[in-house]
Amino acid sequence: MGAEFADSDRERLQVFLTSNPETACSRTEEGDVLTSPWGDETIKLFVSEEDEALVNALNALRLPPRFTAIWHCDTKDLEVIYGPLPPDSEMRSRSFGFDFGGRSYSCEFGEVSERLLLLVKSASLEEDIDFYDTRNLRMLKLYLRMQERESNISPLKDFIPTSFWIRGIEEWDENVVVELAQHLNFYMRYFDRETPLIQIHEDLPEQEGKQSTIRYPYGEFPKTVSARLLDPFLLGLWESSVHGNPRLRFLYNYQIMEYAAFYYAGESLQQTVRRAIMSPHTHLDPTRAVTQILDAIANDKQHDTEKMKEIVRQSVDSRLVWREIEPRADFFTEEIQFDGGVTLDALIMPRWDEDDFATGWHPKFIDQVRKIRNALVHGREQRTTNVITPTRANDDRLRPWLAPLSVAAEQVILCRPS
């Protein structure tokens, strides 16, 4: 989302809008409305015509979308928004140096800045959002509202609005600051198991909307849905796979097929067991039936990988997977190189259609999915030094796989007995 503002706003808010291109500005009779600060659609900031203090504060700030924080451009301090703390809180007295990447940073819990308080007062927050979302502004707004009450009787009366400060970030490079925050989180938790951690938000690229799954894969929404009881474990995995980090979503979808494959029994094995159990004379010689079943199980040498391929072959309609592949055909016709060394050959050929995919997708699709999974989970296998490292670029490379993989996983769930 680019910065949008009228000519009359250009002079007083230009610095802020240039530094924060995620934010849009519109005019009202009362003043300016800043939509999606931090790139967060649940927040709006209202700037009246007379509020020069807020304008000056905004022009000195970067509101980074990946952090519940503000960066002071002039003092080079990152202020991580936390909340009110009692004056005797152990956190209030914590300060330490952090040497990392050839630089030294000064870190401490301290009082919030006047600039942050101005933002909190000007903020309008969407109501139907979790209390701890909206960049922790809701807690601070509640605190300020309670302090304004005449009776001043409040559980937060003596609390002090507190931020976590990282001083010495000379320039805003998001990748560098994310890496710094990740290391800070690790070492702070290493020395204090209850320390608050810096929240790092997912960074969804602009093309994420274009990579979303097809909304109506079966045409219009039906008037009646005929449902049956599904496996509760698989259903839980599916719920976890719907939102969140691309790496975890990928792994949850894979785990659905892995679980189904674990309990898969080949047709010949099923027939042998069924015949042994249902034979009219089994009750006359049960020992022989048990022996037949055990022999059949012992002879079932099918590897888990082959079981998964068979589950996918039996359960998954290639046409539905193709509908998710086709809009991203340019991605899947190229070799994919992940940070960490893993390389995937092209999944499809240029100009493939639905019939071509139906012929050539299996078992290549599940083989590549398994290769990605192994590189994510196993770290460094004995057979290779290649991995998929947890980088933003790799997240972008995983996202196109999520829609076709989730379609395959959904069909496996539906075919799995409850």
C-alpha positions as CSV (number, residue, x, y, z in Angstrom):
1,M,0.0,0.0,0.0
2,G,1.5,3.3,-1.0
3,A,1.3,6.6,0.8
4,E,-1.8,8.6,-0.3
5,F,-2.3,12.1,0.8
6,A,-3.7,15.4,-0.4
7,D,-1.5,18.4,-1.4
8,S,-2.5,20.2,1.8
9,D,-1.1,17.3,3.9
10,R,2.1,16.9,1.9
11,E,4.2,19.5,3.8
12,R,3.4,18.5,7.4
13,L,3.3,14.7,7.0
14,Q,5.6,14.1,4.1
15,V,8.5,12.9,6.2
16,F,6.4,10.3,8.1
17,L,4.6,9.0,5.0
18,T,7.9,8.7,3.1
19,S,9.5,6.7,5.9
20,N,6.3,4.6,6.4
21,P,5.1,3.7,2.9
22,E,2.7,1.1,4.4
23,T,0.5,3.9,5.8
24,A,-2.1,5.7,3.8
25,C,-3.4,9.2,4.6
26,S,-6.8,10.7,4.0
27,R,-8.5,14.0,4.9
28,T,-11.6,14.6,7.0
29,E,-13.2,17.7,8.3
30,E,-11.4,17.2,11.7
31,G,-8.0,16.5,10.3
32,D,-6.0,13.6,8.9
33,V,-6.6,9.8,9.2
34,L,-3.6,7.6,8.9
35,T,-4.7,4.1,7.9
36,S,-2.6,1.0,8.5
37,P,0.3,2.3,10.5
38,W,2.8,-0.6,10.8
39,G,0.9,-2.0,7.8
40,D,-1.7,-3.1,10.4
41,E,-5.3,-2.6,9.2
42,T,-6.7,-2.9,12.7
43,I,-5.2,0.5,13.7
44,K,-5.9,4.1,12.6
45,L,-4.3,7.3,13.8
46,F,-6.2,10.6,13.9
47,V,-4.2,13.8,13.5
48,S,-6.1,17.0,14.2
49,E,-5.3,20.3,12.5
50,E,-3.9,21.7,15.7
51,D,-1.9,18.7,16.9
52,E,1.6,19.8,15.9
53,A,3.2,17.8,18.7
54,L,1.8,14.6,17.2
55,V,2.9,15.6,13.7
56,N,6.4,16.3,14.9
57,A,6.5,12.9,16.7
58,L,5.3,11.1,13.6
59,N,7.9,12.7,11.4
60,A,10.6,11.4,13.7
61,L,9.4,7.8,13.7
62,R,9.5,4.6,11.7
63,L,6.7,2.2,12.5
64,P,8.2,-1.2,11.4
65,P,5.6,-3.7,10.3
66,R,7.6,-6.7,11.7
67,F,7.7,-5.3,15.2
68,T,5.5,-4.1,18.0
69,A,7.8,-1.1,18.3
70,I,8.7,2.3,17.0
71,W,12.2,3.4,15.9
72,H,13.2,6.9,16.7
73,C,15.0,8.1,13.6
74,D,16.9,10.9,15.4
75,T,18.0,9.1,18.5
76,K,18.5,5.7,16.8
77,D,16.6,3.9,19.5
78,L,14.2,1.1,19.0
79,E,11.3,1.3,21.5
80,V,9.6,-2.1,21.8
81,I,6.1,-1.4,23.1
82,Y,5.4,-3.4,26.3
83,G,2.9,-2.1,28.8
84,P,2.4,-0.9,32.4
85,L,4.5,-2.5,35.1
86,P,4.5,-2.1,38.9
87,P,7.3,0.2,40.1
88,D,8.9,-2.6,42.0
89,S,9.0,-5.0,39.1
90,E,12.3,-6.7,38.5
91,M,12.0,-5.8,34.9
92,R,12.0,-2.1,35.6
93,S,15.6,-2.2,36.9
94,R,17.0,-4.5,34.1
95,S,19.6,-3.0,31.8
96,F,22.5,-4.7,30.0
97,G,24.9,-4.4,27.1
98,F,24.5,-6.6,24.1
99,D,27.5,-7.2,21.9
100,F,26.5,-8.7,18.6
101,G,27.7,-8.6,15.0
102,G,30.6,-6.4,15.8
103,R,28.4,-3.7,17.4
104,S,27.4,-2.9,21.0
105,Y,23.9,-2.1,21.9
106,S,22.5,-0.8,25.2
107,C,19.3,-2.5,26.3
108,E,17.0,-1.7,29.1
109,F,13.4,-1.6,30.4
110,G,12.4,2.1,30.9
111,E,9.5,4.5,30.7
112,V,7.7,4.9,27.5
113,S,8.5,7.9,25.3
114,E,6.3,11.0,24.9
115,R,6.1,10.1,21.3
116,L,4.6,6.7,22.0
117,L,2.0,8.2,24.4
118,L,1.0,10.7,21.6
119,L,0.5,7.8,19.2
120,V,-1.6,5.8,21.8
121,K,-3.9,8.8,22.4
122,S,-4.5,9.3,18.7
123,A,-5.1,5.6,18.0
124,S,-8.4,4.1,17.1
125,L,-8.3,0.3,17.4
126,E,-10.6,-2.2,15.8
127,E,-12.9,-3.7,18.5
128,D,-13.2,-7.3,17.5
129,I,-9.4,-8.0,17.7
130,D,-7.6,-9.9,20.4
131,F,-6.7,-7.7,23.4
132,Y,-3.0,-8.3,22.9
133,D,-3.0,-7.6,19.2
134,T,-3.0,-4.0,17.8
135,R,0.7,-3.6,18.7
136,N,0.0,-3.5,22.5
137,L,-1.7,-0.1,22.1
138,R,-4.9,-1.3,23.7
139,M,-3.3,-2.0,27.0
140,L,-1.7,1.5,27.1
141,K,-5.0,3.1,26.0
142,L,-6.7,1.4,28.9
143,Y,-4.0,2.5,31.3
144,L,-4.4,6.2,30.2
145,R,-8.1,6.0,30.4
146,M,-8.0,4.7,33.9
147,Q,-5.5,7.4,35.0
148,E,-7.9,10.1,33.7
149,R,-10.8,8.9,36.0
150,E,-11.5,11.3,38.8
151,S,-11.6,8.6,41.5
152,N,-8.3,7.3,40.3
153,I,-9.1,4.0,41.8
154,S,-7.7,1.4,39.4
155,P,-5.6,-1.8,39.6
156,L,-3.1,0.1,37.4
157,K,-3.0,3.2,39.5
158,D,0.7,3.0,40.6
159,F,1.9,1.1,37.5
160,I,4.4,2.8,35.1
161,P,4.1,2.5,31.3
162,T,7.2,0.6,30.2
163,S,9.0,-0.1,27.0
164,F,12.0,-2.2,26.2
165,W,14.7,-0.1,24.6
166,I,17.4,-1.1,22.2
167,R,19.8,1.8,21.8
168,G,22.4,2.2,19.1
169,I,20.6,1.0,15.9
170,E,22.2,3.5,13.6
171,E,20.1,2.8,10.5
172,W,17.0,0.9,9.8
173,D,17.8,-2.3,8.0
174,E,14.9,-4.6,8.7
175,N,16.8,-7.8,8.0
176,V,19.6,-6.7,10.4
177,V,17.1,-5.7,13.1
178,V,15.2,-8.9,12.8
179,E,18.4,-10.9,13.2
180,L,19.3,-8.8,16.2
181,A,15.9,-9.3,17.8
182,Q,16.0,-13.0,17.3
183,H,19.4,-13.3,19.0
184,L,18.3,-11.0,21.8
185,N,15.3,-13.2,22.4
186,F,17.4,-16.3,22.6
187,Y,20.0,-14.9,25.0
188,M,17.4,-13.1,27.2
189,R,15.4,-16.4,27.6
190,Y,18.7,-18.3,28.1
191,F,19.4,-16.2,31.3
192,D,15.8,-15.7,32.4
193,R,13.1,-18.3,31.5
194,E,10.3,-15.8,32.2
195,T,11.7,-12.8,30.3
196,P,9.3,-11.0,27.9
197,L,10.4,-11.6,24.3
198,I,10.4,-9.2,21.4
199,Q,7.5,-10.1,19.1
200,I,8.5,-10.5,15.5
201,H,5.6,-10.4,13.1
202,E,5.4,-12.4,9.9
203,D,6.3,-10.4,6.8
204,L,3.8,-11.3,4.1
205,P,4.9,-10.1,0.7
206,E,2.6,-8.2,-1.6
207,Q,2.2,-11.3,-3.9
208,E,0.8,-13.3,-1.0
209,G,-2.7,-12.3,-1.9
210,K,-2.1,-13.7,-5.5
211,Q,-0.9,-16.9,-4.0
212,S,-4.0,-17.6,-2.0
213,T,-5.9,-20.8,-2.7
214,I,-8.8,-20.8,-5.2
215,R,-11.8,-19.7,-3.3
216,Y,-14.5,-22.0,-4.8
217,P,-12.7,-25.2,-6.0
218,Y,-16.1,-27.0,-6.5
219,G,-18.1,-24.1,-7.9
220,E,-20.6,-22.2,-5.8
221,F,-21.0,-22.9,-2.1
222,P,-23.5,-25.8,-1.7
223,K,-27.0,-25.3,-0.1
224,T,-26.4,-28.5,2.0
225,V,-23.1,-29.9,3.2
226,S,-23.1,-33.7,3.8
227,A,-20.5,-34.1,6.5
228,R,-19.1,-37.1,8.3
229,L,-17.0,-37.5,11.5
230,L,-13.3,-36.9,10.7
231,D,-10.2,-38.2,12.4
232,P,-9.7,-35.7,15.3
233,F,-5.9,-35.8,15.1
234,L,-5.9,-35.0,11.4
235,L,-8.5,-32.3,12.0
236,G,-6.2,-30.7,14.7
237,L,-3.3,-30.8,12.2
238,W,-5.4,-29.2,9.6
239,E,-6.5,-26.3,11.9
240,S,-2.8,-25.7,12.7
241,S,-2.0,-25.6,9.0
242,V,-4.4,-22.8,8.0
243,H,-2.5,-19.8,9.2
244,G,1.0,-18.8,10.4
245,N,4.5,-19.4,9.4
246,P,5.0,-21.0,6.0
247,R,7.4,-23.5,7.3
248,L,5.1,-24.7,10.0
249,R,2.1,-24.8,7.7
250,F,4.0,-26.9,5.2
251,L,5.1,-29.3,7.9
252,Y,1.6,-29.7,9.3
253,N,0.2,-30.5,5.9
254,Y,2.9,-33.0,5.3
255,Q,2.2,-34.6,8.7
256,I,-1.4,-35.2,7.7
257,M,-0.2,-37.4,4.9
258,E,2.5,-38.9,7.0
259,Y,0.0,-39.9,9.6
260,A,-2.4,-41.4,7.1
261,A,0.5,-43.4,5.5
262,F,1.6,-44.8,8.9
263,Y,-1.8,-46.5,9.3
264,Y,-2.0,-47.5,5.6
265,A,-2.3,-51.2,4.8
266,G,-1.9,-52.4,1.2
267,E,-4.9,-53.9,-0.5
268,S,-3.4,-57.5,-0.5
269,L,-2.7,-57.2,3.3
270,Q,-6.3,-56.0,3.9
271,Q,-7.7,-58.9,1.8
272,T,-5.7,-61.5,3.7
273,V,-6.7,-60.2,7.1
274,R,-10.3,-59.9,6.0
275,R,-10.4,-63.4,4.6
276,A,-8.8,-64.9,7.7
277,I,-11.3,-63.2,10.0
278,M,-14.4,-63.7,8.0
279,S,-13.8,-67.3,6.9
280,P,-16.6,-69.6,8.1
281,H,-14.2,-72.1,9.6
282,T,-12.0,-69.6,11.5
283,H,-13.6,-70.4,14.8
284,L,-12.7,-74.0,14.3
285,D,-8.9,-73.2,13.9
286,P,-8.2,-69.7,15.2
287,T,-4.5,-70.4,15.5
288,R,-4.2,-70.9,11.8
289,A,-6.0,-67.6,11.1
290,V,-3.6,-65.8,13.5
291,T,-0.6,-67.3,11.7
292,Q,-2.0,-66.2,8.4
293,I,-2.4,-62.6,9.6
294,L,1.1,-62.5,11.2
295,D,2.7,-63.9,8.0
296,A,0.9,-61.3,5.9
297,I,2.1,-58.5,8.1
298,A,5.6,-59.8,8.1
299,N,5.6,-60.0,4.3
300,D,4.3,-56.5,4.0
301,K,7.7,-54.9,3.3
302,Q,6.3,-51.7,1.9
303,H,8.4,-48.7,3.0
304,D,6.6,-45.7,4.6
305,T,7.6,-43.6,1.6
306,E,5.9,-46.0,-0.7
307,K,2.8,-46.1,1.6
308,M,2.6,-42.3,1.4
309,K,2.8,-42.3,-2.4
310,E,0.0,-44.9,-2.5
311,I,-2.1,-42.9,-0.1
312,V,-1.7,-39.8,-2.4
313,R,-2.4,-41.9,-5.5
314,Q,-5.6,-43.3,-4.1
315,S,-6.9,-40.2,-2.3
316,V,-5.9,-37.1,-4.2
317,D,-7.5,-35.8,-7.4
318,S,-4.8,-34.4,-9.6
319,R,-7.2,-32.0,-11.2
320,L,-7.8,-30.2,-7.9
321,V,-4.0,-29.9,-7.3
322,W,-3.5,-28.6,-10.8
323,R,-6.0,-25.8,-10.2
324,E,-3.6,-24.5,-7.5
325,I,-0.5,-25.2,-9.6
326,E,-1.7,-23.5,-12.8
327,P,-1.9,-19.9,-11.5
328,R,1.7,-20.3,-10.4
329,A,3.0,-22.3,-13.4
330,D,5.9,-19.9,-14.0
331,F,7.2,-20.7,-10.5
332,F,6.9,-24.5,-10.9
333,T,8.4,-24.7,-14.4
334,E,11.7,-23.3,-13.0
335,E,14.4,-25.0,-10.8
336,I,14.0,-23.8,-7.2
337,Q,17.1,-23.1,-5.2
338,F,16.6,-22.6,-1.4
339,D,19.0,-20.8,0.8
340,G,20.9,-23.6,2.5
341,G,21.7,-25.6,-0.6
342,V,18.5,-27.6,-1.4
343,T,17.6,-27.5,-5.1
344,L,14.4,-28.8,-6.7
345,D,14.0,-29.6,-10.3
346,A,11.0,-28.1,-12.1
347,L,7.8,-29.8,-11.1
348,I,6.1,-29.3,-14.4
349,M,7.0,-28.5,-18.0
350,P,6.1,-25.2,-19.8
351,R,2.7,-25.2,-21.5
352,W,1.4,-28.2,-19.5
353,D,-2.3,-28.6,-19.2
354,E,-4.5,-30.5,-16.8
355,D,-4.1,-33.8,-18.7
356,D,-0.3,-33.4,-18.8
357,F,-0.3,-32.9,-15.1
358,A,-2.5,-35.9,-14.4
359,T,0.0,-38.0,-16.3
360,G,3.2,-36.6,-14.9
361,W,2.5,-35.3,-11.4
362,H,2.8,-38.6,-9.5
363,P,5.1,-39.5,-7.8
364,K,7.2,-36.4,-8.5
365,F,4.9,-34.1,-6.5
366,I,5.1,-36.1,-3.3
367,D,8.8,-36.8,-3.9
368,Q,9.6,-33.1,-4.0
369,V,7.3,-32.4,-1.0
370,R,9.1,-35.1,1.0
371,K,12.5,-33.6,0.0
372,I,11.4,-30.2,1.3
373,R,10.1,-31.7,4.5
374,N,13.3,-33.5,5.2
375,A,15.4,-30.4,4.6
376,L,13.2,-28.5,7.0
377,V,13.1,-31.1,9.8
378,H,16.3,-33.0,9.7
379,G,18.6,-30.0,9.5
380,R,21.7,-31.7,8.3
381,E,21.3,-35.3,7.3
382,Q,24.2,-37.6,7.1
383,R,23.8,-38.0,3.4
384,T,23.9,-34.3,2.5
385,T,25.0,-31.0,3.8
386,N,22.0,-29.2,2.2
387,V,19.2,-27.7,4.3
388,I,16.5,-25.1,3.9
389,T,17.4,-22.3,6.3
390,P,14.7,-20.2,8.1
391,T,15.1,-17.1,5.9
392,R,12.5,-14.7,4.5
393,A,13.5,-15.7,1.0
394,N,12.9,-19.3,1.7
395,D,9.5,-18.5,3.2
396,D,8.6,-16.9,-0.1
397,R,9.8,-20.0,-2.0
398,L,7.6,-22.2,0.3
399,R,4.4,-20.2,-0.1
400,P,3.5,-21.3,-3.6
401,W,3.6,-24.9,-2.4
402,L,1.1,-24.3,0.4
403,A,-2.1,-24.2,-1.7
404,P,-1.5,-27.4,-3.7
405,L,-0.2,-29.2,-0.7
406,S,-3.1,-28.2,1.5
407,V,-5.6,-29.4,-1.2
408,A,-3.8,-32.8,-1.3
409,A,-3.9,-33.0,2.6
410,E,-7.6,-32.1,2.7
411,Q,-8.4,-35.0,0.4
412,V,-6.3,-37.4,2.4
413,I,-8.3,-36.3,5.5
414,L,-11.6,-37.0,3.8
415,C,-10.5,-40.4,2.6
416,R,-9.1,-41.4,6.0
417,P,-11.6,-43.4,8.2
418,S,-12.5,-41.5,11.4
